[in-house]
């Protein structure tokens, strides 16, 4: 989940990246984002945006898969909300919220994040 700027400034010098771990357990929490797209994982998974980690690139052995732009933007939005960073609405926004597929049994609702 490291930005291009972080990767070019920090990774070559210090060998670090920022990652967001994932789980296969759906807790239904707003800050756990469904990973959509060709994830390469064998079952549904959610990004744990409340647990970003900085790790050495030596710990990264392979790419398990990728998420689509909707999931990537939703993960970014959840990180900004969790870290209380300014909110920026991108191309997949609708009424101040990232459009994301609903999980079975969940309904849309809630207020959009406060804009700063």
N, C-alpha and C positions, 0 to 999 in steps of 0.2 A: 504494500500500500504506500510505499515511499514515492514521493513526488519526483519528477524528472530533475528538478533543481537539487533536491537532497541527494539523489543518486549520483549526479555529476559532481557535487561539491564534497560529499562526505564519504561515499562508498569507495572511490579510488584511494583516498587518503587513509581512512580508518577501517575500511572493510566492513561497514555496518549497513543494515537495511532495517526498515520498520515493517513489521508484519502484523497481521490481524489473525489470530487463531480462529479455528472453526470447530463446530460441534455438530453431531448428528442428532442431538436432542433438541426438539422444539419446545422451548420454555414459554413461547408466546410473548416474550418481552420485546418492547418496542426497539430497543437498541441491539437486538439480535436480528440481523438482516439475512433474509433468504438468499442463498447463492443460486443465481439463475444463469442459464447459458450452458455452454459445453464445459462444465466444471471438471470433468474427468473423474469425478468421485462416484463410487458405486451406490450411493444412497443420498437422499436429500440432506443438505447441510446448511448451517447458519453461521455467518461471520459474527464473532464475539467482539463487537466494537468497543466494549467497555474494558478490553484487555489488550491494547496494542503493546507490542514488545519491540525493543531494538535488539537485533541479534547479529552475530558475525555471519558474513556471507559463507564462511566455512561450514556453517550448520545447514546451509541450503544445498541439498543434494540433487534435486530434480524438480521439475514443474509438474504438479499433479493435474493441472488443468487451468482454465481461465473462467472468469465470470463475464457476463455481458455488460454493456454500458449502463443499463438500468440498475443492475446490482452494484456496480462499481460506484455509481453516483449516489445510490442509497447508502452504501457503506461510508462514503465521504460525508454525506449529510449527517449520518448518525455520529460519526467521529467529531464533526464540528459541534453538534449539539452536546455531546458528552464532555468535550473539552471547552465548551462555551466560547467557540470561535465565531467570527462573523458569518452569517448565513449568505450564501450566494446561490441563486436559482439558475440551473443550467437548462439545456434544451429539453430534458425529460421532465420538466416541472409542470405541474398543473395546480393552480391555486396555492402556490407556495410549498407544495409537497412533491416529492419524487413519486412518479407513477411506478408502482411495483405490483406484481401479481399478488392477489390475496391468497393466504394459506387457507386450506379447508377449515370451516368453522369460524373464521375471523371475519369481521365486518369493518368497513372503512369508518373512520370517525376521528374525533379529536381536532384540535386546532393546529393550524400551521405554526412552525416555530416563529418566535419573535424575530423581527428583522432589526438589525442594528445599523 
